[in-house]
Amino acid sequence: MTSNDLALLGGTPVIGAPLAPYNQIGPLERARVLEVMDSGVLSGFIAVDGPEFDGGPMVRELERQWCGHFGCRYAVTVNSATSGLYAAMGAIGLEPGDEVIVPPYTMSATAMAPLIYGGIPVFVDIEPETFCLDPAQVAAAITPRTRAILAVNLFGHPARLAELRALADARGLYLVEDNAQGPLAAEHGRQAGTVGHIGVFSLNRHKHVQTGEGGVCVTDDERLALRLRLIRNHGENLIEAFGVEDASGLVGFNYRLSELSAAVGLAQLERAGVIVSRREELAARLTAAVSGLEGLTPPAVRAGCRHVYYVWAARYDAGAVGVPRALFAQAMAAEGVPLGQGYVRPLYRLPPFQRRQAFGGGWPFSLSERRYPDGLAPVCERMHETELLSFAICSHQLEQDAIDRIADAFHKVHAARHRLAALAKGSQAA
């Protein structure tokens, strides 16, 4: 055997040990958490009129600093980005039967959020280069029942946010951004998450900036900010105190962030620029190293955009490589590089949409004639089934030498593609 022999076929892997998980918790986070522990106040929230309605000092300071970092007027912390998406749907006053345009290629919570208020998700296809909503198809999908567009800045690349906001404004709609994967991403100098009427950030354990679980909603609209705060903290008790005339959608939840989580968030936010820039550097190094490999298209970055690489997502052309995607990924895994094939299955294939059942049998699908057949989003289906090949660059402890070895694995497997193709043909014949 030589170093060029594929590990899949008995050779020596390029990377001999599993990639270490990324640990971004350090002394600053520990110091902040100990400050909370010493105070004895692990949560500052009470659902009454007064300062504690908005949480404890760490929560309020995180919100203040978040506004400064992202250039928004209001930041409302929540206990997850999922909670933030749900709160956003209530804040915009979504009512049963209203339609919300969503992409089918995203974490399931994005499409579940409208259902919580009886809204009907309308799936619109994505662009193949960035995997984000196609504005032309969004425009074609708008009906008199459309209430909002829920755009996702997938994998750390911004959707066409300026176009989508202009479209929303022209049609009297809300634009909500799911920016769970894109902190510090930008489009023409504007921060992702701040272009829409509401932007939702994630602080989940494997995001760029994390608190274990958590999220932040941002807006420049005072009314929307108040509604977000009411939904977060049992707001039905405060409708009169805040003089709110429209109480629809204000059945409150407990979406409150703890002081411990906020403490970690403050420390993470202080280092966010360094954390995100490092991921960009590593992703750029990997892109440069594998560019030119036939049949592999590294992540695209649209002109004027900043991509922050929650996932390094490439497009794979099995015809050009001559090897099925699954076999190429299997060979890469044997070399020590775990790759994702596709992302999530198109969300309209999930049981709630196929069976048209969410709550109480068929509700809220009983309010709509929409169906969710295969072929609804052909680009999304193609990416998921044959083209998308990804590396979870945010999930591993990586330095430049590790990136170089990952690139070496790509080159090694690609160089042996003819042998892999013969292997695939032999398997088919058998």
Wavefront OBJ file of the C-alpha trace (Angstrom):
o trace
v 0.000 0.000 0.000
v 1.110 3.602 -0.592
v -0.093 6.887 0.809
v -2.057 7.317 -2.428
v -4.148 4.215 -1.831
v -7.652 5.105 -0.742
v -8.422 4.381 2.877
v -11.743 2.993 1.652
v -9.749 0.290 -0.135
v -7.312 -0.429 2.666
v -4.899 2.483 2.410
v -3.788 4.902 5.108
v -6.262 7.714 5.798
v -5.121 11.295 5.374
v -6.524 12.126 8.817
v -6.038 9.260 11.227
v -8.059 10.461 14.203
v -11.568 11.935 14.372
v -11.667 15.705 14.064
v -11.997 17.250 17.519
v -15.238 19.075 18.304
v -14.973 22.831 18.501
v -14.842 24.265 22.016
v -15.220 28.021 22.006
v -15.770 28.421 25.758
v -12.882 30.094 27.533
v -11.884 32.181 30.566
v -14.120 35.111 29.675
v -17.230 32.929 29.586
v -16.292 31.280 32.892
v -15.739 34.640 34.554
v -19.124 35.933 33.410
v -20.911 32.792 34.598
v -19.220 32.951 38.004
v -20.386 36.543 38.302
v -23.969 35.326 37.922
v -23.446 32.425 40.310
v -22.049 34.763 42.937
v -25.078 37.022 42.560
v -27.465 34.119 43.171
v -29.837 35.481 40.500
v -30.057 32.842 37.791
v -33.085 34.438 36.146
v -34.332 37.980 36.535
v -37.715 37.572 34.838
v -41.128 38.004 36.434
v -44.327 38.437 34.397
v -45.364 41.685 36.101
v -45.207 45.344 35.194
v -41.804 46.670 36.181
v -38.096 46.273 35.411
v -38.156 42.503 35.936
v -40.563 42.102 33.045
v -37.483 42.455 30.831
v -35.241 40.107 32.799
v -32.109 40.460 34.860
v -29.007 42.613 34.389
v -27.143 40.131 32.170
v -30.111 39.725 29.835
v -30.629 43.468 29.548
v -26.916 44.087 29.000
v -26.747 41.425 26.292
v -29.675 43.074 24.520
v -28.048 46.483 24.802
v -24.743 45.266 23.418
v -26.459 43.252 20.695
v -28.047 46.449 19.422
v -24.636 48.085 19.324
v -22.992 45.223 17.468
v -25.717 44.821 14.867
v -26.922 48.390 14.480
v -30.547 47.799 15.433
v -32.841 49.765 17.742
v -34.265 46.828 19.700
v -33.006 43.380 20.670
v -35.204 40.877 22.494
v -33.492 37.752 23.815
v -35.323 34.420 23.796
v -34.469 30.883 24.878
v -33.979 29.611 21.310
v -34.152 30.805 17.733
v -37.156 28.518 17.341
v -38.897 30.516 20.080
v -37.791 33.663 18.286
v -39.376 32.552 15.020
v -42.604 31.670 16.803
v -42.590 35.023 18.592
v -41.962 36.815 15.287
v -45.062 35.251 13.746
v -47.138 36.441 16.700
v -45.542 39.873 16.652
v -46.537 40.520 13.037
v -50.113 39.513 13.881
v -50.278 36.366 11.788
v -53.831 35.018 11.730
v -55.318 31.634 10.778
v -55.280 31.156 7.019
v -52.601 33.781 6.358
v -49.857 32.586 4.033
v -46.147 32.847 4.778
v -43.607 32.255 2.028
v -40.748 30.059 3.248
v -37.857 28.153 1.667
v -38.033 24.356 1.769
v -34.313 24.010 2.526
v -33.821 25.018 6.148
v -34.208 23.693 9.662
v -37.795 22.562 10.205
v -38.597 25.262 12.788
v -38.697 27.870 10.018
v -41.671 26.189 8.392
v -43.301 25.217 11.688
v -43.405 28.822 12.928
v -46.402 29.920 10.799
v -48.361 26.828 11.838
v -48.247 27.868 15.504
v -50.584 30.774 14.670
v -52.628 28.922 12.051
v -50.624 30.301 9.148
v -50.074 28.321 5.949
v -46.463 27.823 4.794
v -46.018 28.387 1.055
v -42.781 26.808 -0.140
v -40.778 28.665 -2.778
v -37.671 27.272 -4.438
v -34.093 28.346 -3.798
v -31.245 29.656 -5.904
v -28.690 26.930 -6.681
v -25.654 29.102 -5.993
v -26.428 30.217 -2.437
v -29.336 27.903 -1.476
v -31.446 30.912 -0.415
v -34.901 32.050 -1.598
v -35.264 32.982 -5.263
v -36.890 36.475 -5.242
v -38.461 36.044 -8.682
v -40.278 32.931 -7.516
v -41.232 34.668 -4.276
v -42.898 37.434 -6.264
v -44.795 34.885 -8.344
v -46.043 33.099 -5.202
v -47.629 36.136 -3.540
v -51.415 35.983 -3.267
v -54.011 38.164 -1.519
v -53.600 35.875 1.499
v -49.832 36.364 1.798
v -48.856 38.069 5.047
v -45.082 37.604 5.233
v -41.896 36.353 3.618
v -39.658 34.314 5.915
v -36.176 34.345 4.378
v -33.302 32.176 5.604
v -29.665 33.233 5.333
v -28.629 29.631 4.880
v -25.179 28.304 5.764
v -24.009 31.849 6.559
v -24.707 33.487 3.180
v -27.331 36.256 3.041
v -30.403 35.811 0.901
v -31.198 38.602 -1.568
v -32.375 40.661 1.352
v -32.597 44.112 -0.233
v -34.723 42.718 -3.072
v -36.935 40.794 -0.674
v -37.432 43.823 1.587
v -38.314 46.006 -1.399
v -40.776 43.367 -2.571
v -42.306 43.098 0.898
v -42.677 46.854 1.202
v -44.219 47.162 -2.251
v -46.794 44.450 -1.482
v -47.545 45.479 2.097
v -45.939 42.356 3.586
v -43.558 41.655 6.446
v -40.065 40.330 5.843
v -38.769 38.150 8.667
v -35.179 36.911 8.530
v -34.121 33.576 9.943
v -30.502 34.536 10.543
v -29.668 31.594 12.791
v -26.622 30.696 10.697
v -25.455 34.141 9.634
v -24.225 36.411 12.445
v -22.037 39.145 10.904
v -22.953 38.086 7.368
v -23.766 41.114 5.250
v -25.176 42.298 1.942
v -23.786 45.533 0.525
v -22.672 46.649 3.977
v -25.970 45.876 5.689
v -25.867 43.253 8.424
v -27.879 40.113 7.767
v -30.690 39.879 10.280
v -31.314 43.630 10.244
v -32.837 44.108 6.782
v -36.186 42.523 7.555
v -38.862 43.886 9.852
v -37.686 41.262 12.355
v -34.463 39.250 12.341
v -33.948 36.112 14.402
v -30.487 34.989 15.542
v -29.559 31.667 17.126
v -27.328 31.080 20.136
v -27.541 27.290 19.832
v -24.551 25.240 20.931
v -23.018 24.762 17.468
v -23.512 28.281 16.115
v -20.748 30.879 15.670
v -21.841 32.659 18.864
v -23.507 30.376 21.384
v -24.971 30.093 24.851
v -25.879 26.401 24.672
v -29.456 27.297 23.844
v -30.760 30.778 23.138
v -31.678 33.340 20.529
v -32.154 37.036 19.849
v -34.858 38.847 17.867
v -33.984 42.258 16.468
v -36.131 45.010 14.982
v -36.183 48.753 14.420
v -39.943 48.896 14.991
v -41.018 49.911 18.510
v -44.419 48.238 18.189
v -42.943 44.930 17.023
v -40.369 45.051 19.812
v -43.100 45.443 22.428
v -45.092 42.572 20.968
v -41.987 40.357 20.974
v -41.402 41.191 24.642
v -45.020 40.418 25.524
v -44.973 37.081 23.731
v -41.691 36.184 25.428
v -42.952 36.696 28.964
v -46.623 35.800 29.514
v -47.699 39.062 27.953
v -51.432 38.459 28.360
v -50.909 39.804 31.889
v -49.472 43.090 30.644
v -51.715 44.043 27.718
v -53.556 46.665 29.758
v -50.451 47.889 31.555
v -48.750 48.631 28.237
v -51.873 50.112 26.683
v -51.924 47.636 23.823
v -55.091 47.954 21.753
v -54.568 44.960 19.440
v -54.294 41.894 21.669
v -54.408 39.350 18.845
v -51.436 37.011 18.871
v -50.412 38.099 22.367
v -51.096 34.889 24.227
v -47.760 34.801 25.963
v -45.195 32.042 26.349
v -42.143 31.506 28.520
v -39.390 32.180 26.003
v -37.136 33.805 28.606
v -33.334 33.545 28.547
v -31.569 32.769 31.815
v -28.928 35.015 33.362
v -26.382 32.204 32.999
v -27.006 31.939 29.270
v -26.908 35.702 28.856
v -23.580 35.800 30.684
v -22.086 33.337 28.207
v -23.645 35.313 25.373
v -22.014 38.537 26.508
v -18.600 36.911 26.505
v -19.211 35.305 23.134
v -20.449 38.556 21.643
v -17.273 40.286 22.776
v -15.278 37.774 20.736
v -17.740 37.415 17.852
v -15.629 39.281 15.331
v -12.619 37.063 15.979
v -14.676 33.845 16.011
v -16.452 34.598 12.744
v -13.398 35.950 10.938
v -11.456 32.825 11.814
v -14.147 30.655 10.233
v -14.056 32.820 7.117
v -10.284 32.422 6.865
v -10.449 28.652 7.196
v -13.291 28.381 4.670
v -11.445 30.580 2.189
v -8.339 28.404 2.563
v -10.334 25.251 1.855
v -12.069 26.861 -1.119
v -8.752 27.970 -2.624
v -7.226 24.529 -2.095
v -9.974 22.576 -3.875
v -10.872 25.070 -6.582
v -10.246 23.540 -9.977
v -11.255 20.000 -9.046
v -13.542 18.914 -11.859
v -17.118 18.427 -10.746
v -16.700 20.224 -7.402
v -17.906 23.827 -7.097
v -16.894 25.462 -3.787
v -19.317 27.809 -1.990
v -20.337 30.851 -4.000
v -20.162 34.353 -2.558
v -22.473 36.796 -4.283
v -20.930 40.169 -5.174
v -21.169 42.604 -2.276
v -21.869 39.875 0.283
v -20.068 38.547 3.309
v -20.382 34.780 3.798
v -19.648 33.602 7.366
v -19.636 29.844 6.696
v -21.736 28.102 9.266
v -21.393 25.298 6.719
v -18.925 25.029 3.845
v -21.439 23.963 1.192
v -20.178 22.865 -2.231
v -22.004 21.590 -5.303
v -21.096 18.152 -6.586
v -21.542 17.045 -10.196
v -21.573 13.250 -10.189
v -21.554 13.190 -13.992
v -18.367 15.242 -14.218
v -16.606 13.327 -11.442
v -17.881 9.977 -12.629
v -18.643 8.822 -9.085
v -21.988 8.836 -7.245
v -22.092 11.420 -4.484
v -22.664 8.797 -1.794
v -19.538 6.863 -2.783
v -17.408 10.013 -2.964
v -18.597 10.983 0.526
v -17.926 7.450 1.782
v -14.371 7.643 0.459
v -13.863 11.044 2.106
v -15.174 9.716 5.430
v -12.662 6.877 5.243
v -9.945 9.513 4.836
v -11.154 11.152 8.063
v -13.317 13.910 6.581
v -17.051 13.657 7.365
v -19.144 15.270 4.643
v -22.854 15.945 4.579
v -24.873 14.776 1.590
v -27.629 17.274 1.090
v -28.883 19.126 4.134
v -32.415 18.364 5.286
v -35.023 16.778 3.065
v -37.307 19.383 1.473
v -39.560 20.379 4.333
v -42.780 19.866 2.420
v -41.990 16.144 2.532
v -42.427 16.130 6.324
v -45.577 14.364 7.612
v -47.468 17.525 8.689
v -47.436 18.762 5.083
v -47.912 15.445 3.350
v -50.810 14.519 5.662
v -52.012 18.120 6.057
v -52.206 17.669 9.805
v -50.782 19.936 12.460
v -53.328 20.548 15.227
v -56.708 18.966 15.845
v -56.683 16.747 12.811
v -56.350 18.872 9.700
v -56.068 22.347 11.218
v -54.802 24.794 9.973
v -54.512 23.066 6.589
v -58.293 22.910 6.551
v -58.154 26.669 5.912
v -56.319 26.195 2.624
v -56.437 24.080 -0.511
v -52.663 23.987 -0.804
v -50.970 20.656 -1.388
v -47.290 19.796 -1.166
v -46.381 17.382 -3.976
v -42.914 16.259 -5.017
v -41.508 18.558 -7.679
v -42.698 21.633 -5.789
v -39.127 22.952 -5.535
v -36.977 21.187 -8.136
v -33.756 23.067 -7.356
v -34.062 22.205 -3.692
v -34.802 18.577 -4.498
v -31.810 18.381 -6.824
v -29.475 19.908 -4.238
v -30.678 17.501 -1.595
v -30.714 14.344 -3.682
v -27.596 14.685 -5.847
v -25.616 17.943 -5.657
v -25.016 19.419 -2.210
v -21.857 18.195 -0.480
v -20.965 19.981 2.750
v -18.452 20.172 5.563
v -19.573 21.421 8.990
v -16.736 23.870 9.395
v -18.253 25.379 12.552
v -18.369 22.053 14.370
v -14.685 21.146 14.530
v -11.541 22.492 16.183
v -9.583 23.469 13.088
v -6.326 25.190 12.291
v -4.727 25.807 8.934
v -2.875 22.492 8.935
v -6.153 20.622 9.475
v -7.714 22.492 6.551
v -4.738 21.560 4.407
v -5.182 17.880 5.289
v -8.893 18.088 4.509
v -7.972 19.561 1.134
v -5.404 16.776 0.640
v -8.199 14.259 1.230
v -10.341 15.930 -1.445
v -7.454 15.769 -3.908
v -6.626 12.164 -3.008
v -10.191 10.927 -3.475
v -10.702 13.002 -6.610
v -7.478 11.649 -8.119
v -8.737 8.110 -7.529
v -12.173 8.819 -9.004
v -11.691 6.402 -11.893
v -10.994 3.581 -9.460
v -14.046 4.587 -7.455
v -16.114 4.659 -10.639
v -15.003 1.123 -11.427
v -15.920 0.125 -7.888
v -19.368 1.639 -8.326
v -19.879 -0.208 -11.623
v -18.783 -3.457 -10.020
v -21.284 -2.987 -7.214
v -24.047 -2.327 -9.723
v -23.134 -5.407 -11.711
v -23.149 -7.534 -8.584
l 1 2 3 4 5 6 7 8 9 10 11 12 13 14 15 16 17 18 19 20 21 22 23 24 25 26 27 28 29 30 31 32 33 34 35 36 37 38 39 40 41 42 43 44 45 46 47 48 49 50 51 52 53 54 55 56 57 58 59 60 61 62 63 64 65 66 67 68 69 70 71 72 73 74 75 76 77 78 79 80 81 82 83 84 85 86 87 88 89 90 91 92 93 94 95 96 97 98 99 100 101 102 103 104 105 106 107 108 109 110 111 112 113 114 115 116 117 118 119 120 121 122 123 124 125 126 127 128 129 130 131 132 133 134 135 136 137 138 139 140 141 142 143 144 145 146 147 148 149 150 151 152 153 154 155 156 157 158 159 160 161 162 163 164 165 166 167 168 169 170 171 172 173 174 175 176 177 178 179 180 181 182 183 184 185 186 187 188 189 190 191 192 193 194 195 196 197 198 199 200 201 202 203 204 205 206 207 208 209 210 211 212 213 214 215 216 217 218 219 220 221 222 223 224 225 226 227 228 229 230 231 232 233 234 235 236 237 238 239 240 241 242 243 244 245 246 247 248 249 250 251 252 253 254 255 256 257 258 259 260 261 262 263 264 265 266 267 268 269 270 271 272 273 274 275 276 277 278 279 280 281 282 283 284 285 286 287 288 289 290 291 292 293 294 295 296 297 298 299 300 301 302 303 304 305 306 307 308 309 310 311 312 313 314 315 316 317 318 319 320 321 322 323 324 325 326 327 328 329 330 331 332 333 334 335 336 337 338 339 340 341 342 343 344 345 346 347 348 349 350 351 352 353 354 355 356 357 358 359 360 361 362 363 364 365 366 367 368 369 370 371 372 373 374 375 376 377 378 379 380 381 382 383 384 385 386 387 388 389 390 391 392 393 394 395 396 397 398 399 400 401 402 403 404 405 406 407 408 409 410 411 412 413 414 415 416 417 418 419 420 421 422 423 424 425 426 427 428 429 430
